[in-house]
Amino acid sequence: MALSARSMSALKAAVFLAALVPVARIGWALAFDPDALGANPAEFITRSTGDWTLRFLLLTLAVTPLRKALGWHWLAGWRRMLGLYAFFYGVTHFASFVSFDHVFVLAEILKDIVKRPFITVGVTALALMLPLAITSTDRMVRRLGAKRWRALHRLVYLIAPLGVLHFWWMVKADLTEPAIYAALLTVLLGYRVAARLREAKRKAARNRRAPLPQPNA
């Protein structure tokens, strides 16, 4: 499916604004309708921002499979925006943790990070997202070089599993939701493994068909 430049810009702007809806909803509720956040607003905000962090991570990973399967090559231009939204919601999630749970008391924050494995994993994932966010501009791509930039941004293949693990360990009873995220992640990463294997087989087949160099007379 081909899109004109104008349609592409309009659609991307719509997605950009739609991605702000979860945090806008929280802001509206805090200002005008606190009851919408439930009996425990702090927990609602922390959980909601964490959920959206994972969703945007998975959406970022879904860009390449969708682009190749559907032929929507214009989706490649959305990957950076979706990744930055994952970082934005991750920062918001962490901010809710340090403010609501510990009221910015550094000693208590550090103690909790070290003591509770699911928090350790979550903070690690967020820390790994930081260099990806910093290097998301075209200028940084040119500065690092495309090869090194791509190698750095493969950290997302570690970040996403850490995010799912963080959620899995956090949940104490019903594991249905983290299991769904884990299944989606398995499919998305499995696609990449299968694509790499197919490419390796094609390369090996091309090498076998290539004529052998003739010795010098």
C-alpha positions in Angstrom: 0.0 0.0 0.0 1.5 3.3 -1.2 0.7 6.6 0.5 1.2 10.1 -0.7 3.5 12.4 1.2 0.5 14.3 2.5 -1.4 11.2 3.6 1.8 9.9 5.2 2.3 13.1 7.2 -1.4 13.2 8.3 -1.4 9.6 9.4 1.8 9.9 11.3 0.5 13.1 13.0 -2.6 11.2 14.0 -0.6 8.3 15.4 1.6 10.8 17.3 -1.4 12.4 18.9 -3.1 9.0 19.6 0.0 7.9 21.5 -0.5 10.8 23.9 -4.0 9.7 24.8 -3.0 7.5 27.7 -1.1 10.2 29.5 -3.6 12.9 28.6 -6.3 10.7 30.1 -4.4 10.5 33.3 -3.8 14.2 33.4 -7.5 15.0 32.7 -8.5 12.6 35.5 -6.1 14.1 38.0 -7.4 17.6 37.2 -11.1 17.0 36.7 -12.2 13.4 37.6 -10.0 11.7 40.2 -12.6 9.0 40.6 -11.8 7.7 37.1 -8.4 6.6 38.5 -10.0 4.1 40.9 -9.6 3.5 44.6 -5.8 3.7 44.3 -4.8 6.5 41.8 -1.0 6.0 42.4 -1.3 2.3 41.5 -3.4 3.1 38.5 -0.9 5.6 37.1 2.1 3.4 37.8 0.4 0.3 36.2 -1.0 2.2 33.2 2.3 3.8 32.3 4.1 0.5 32.7 1.6 -1.2 30.4 2.0 1.4 27.7 5.8 1.2 27.9 5.5 -2.5 27.1 3.0 -1.9 24.4 5.1 0.6 22.6 8.1 -1.6 22.9 6.2 -4.4 21.2 4.8 -2.0 18.6 8.4 -0.9 17.8 9.4 -4.5 17.3 6.3 -5.2 15.2 7.2 -2.5 12.6 9.6 -4.7 10.6 7.5 -7.8 10.4 4.4 -5.8 9.4 6.4 -3.8 6.9 7.7 -6.9 5.2 4.5 -9.0 5.4 2.2 -6.3 4.2 4.6 -4.3 1.9 3.9 -1.2 4.0 7.5 0.2 3.6 6.4 3.6 5.0 6.0 2.0 8.4 9.8 2.1 8.8 9.5 5.8 9.4 7.4 5.2 12.5 9.8 2.9 14.4 11.8 5.8 15.9 8.6 7.6 17.0 7.2 4.5 18.7 10.5 3.8 20.4 10.7 7.3 21.8 7.1 6.9 23.1 8.2 3.6 24.8 11.0 5.6 26.5 8.6 8.4 27.4 6.2 6.1 29.1 9.0 4.2 30.7 10.3 7.4 32.3 6.8 8.3 33.4 6.4 4.8 34.9 9.7 5.2 36.8 8.7 8.8 37.9 5.5 7.5 39.4 7.4 4.8 41.3 9.9 7.2 42.8 7.3 9.9 43.6 4.3 7.9 44.8 6.0 4.9 46.4 9.1 6.7 47.9 8.3 10.4 47.7 11.8 11.0 46.1 13.7 9.6 49.1 16.9 8.4 47.3 18.0 6.0 50.0 14.6 4.2 49.9 14.5 4.2 46.1 18.0 2.6 45.9 17.1 0.1 48.6 14.0 -1.0 46.8 15.9 -1.3 43.4 18.5 -3.6 45.0 16.1 -5.6 47.2 13.3 -6.4 44.8 14.3 -8.2 41.6 11.4 -7.1 39.5 12.4 -3.5 40.1 16.0 -4.2 39.4 15.1 -5.7 36.1 12.8 -2.8 35.2 15.3 -0.1 36.1 17.9 -2.0 34.0 15.6 -2.0 31.0 15.0 1.7 31.4 18.7 2.5 31.7 19.3 0.5 28.5 16.6 2.6 26.7 18.4 5.8 27.6 21.2 5.5 25.0 18.7 4.5 22.3 16.6 7.7 23.0 19.7 9.9 23.1 20.9 8.5 19.7 17.5 8.6 18.0 18.2 11.7 15.9 19.5 11.8 12.3 22.5 13.7 13.5 23.5 10.9 15.9 23.0 8.3 13.2 25.6 10.2 11.1 27.9 10.7 14.0 27.9 7.1 15.0 27.8 5.7 11.5 24.9 3.5 10.3 26.6 0.2 11.3 27.4 1.2 14.9 24.0 2.9 15.3 22.2 -0.3 14.2 24.4 -2.4 16.5 23.5 -0.1 19.5 19.8 -0.1 18.7 19.8 -3.9 18.8 19.6 -3.4 22.5 15.9 -3.4 22.1 16.1 -7.2 21.7 17.3 -7.3 25.3 15.2 -4.4 26.6 11.8 -5.9 25.6 12.4 -9.3 27.3 13.5 -7.4 30.4 10.3 -5.4 30.3 8.2 -8.5 30.0 10.2 -10.2 32.8 9.7 -7.1 35.0 5.9 -7.3 34.5 5.9 -11.1 35.0 7.8 -10.9 38.3 5.7 -8.0 39.5 2.4 -9.9 39.1 1.6 -12.0 42.1 -1.6 -13.8 41.1 -3.1 -13.8 37.6 -0.3 -14.2 35.0 -2.6 -14.0 32.0 -1.6 -10.5 30.9 2.1 -10.9 31.3 1.8 -14.3 29.5 0.1 -12.5 26.5 3.0 -10.0 26.4 5.5 -12.8 26.6 3.7 -14.7 23.7 3.7 -11.6 21.5 7.3 -11.0 22.2 8.2 -14.6 21.4 6.4 -14.2 18.0 8.2 -11.0 17.2 11.7 -12.2 18.2 11.0 -15.6 16.6 10.2 -13.8 13.3 13.7 -12.2 13.4 15.4 -15.5 14.2 13.6 -17.2 11.3 14.4 -14.3 8.9 18.1 -14.5 9.9 18.2 -18.3 9.3 16.5 -17.9 5.9 19.0 -15.2 4.9 21.9 -17.4 6.0 20.5 -20.3 3.9 20.1 -18.1 0.8 23.6 -16.7 1.2 25.0 -20.3 1.5 23.1 -21.3 -1.6 24.5 -18.3 -3.5 28.0 -19.2 -2.4 27.5 -22.8 -3.6 26.3 -21.6 -7.0 29.1 -19.1 -7.4 31.8 -20.2 -9.9 35.1 -21.1 -8.4 38.0 -18.8 -9.2 40.2 -20.1 -12.1 43.9 -20.6 -11.3 46.2 -18.3 -13.2 47.7 -19.8 -16.3 
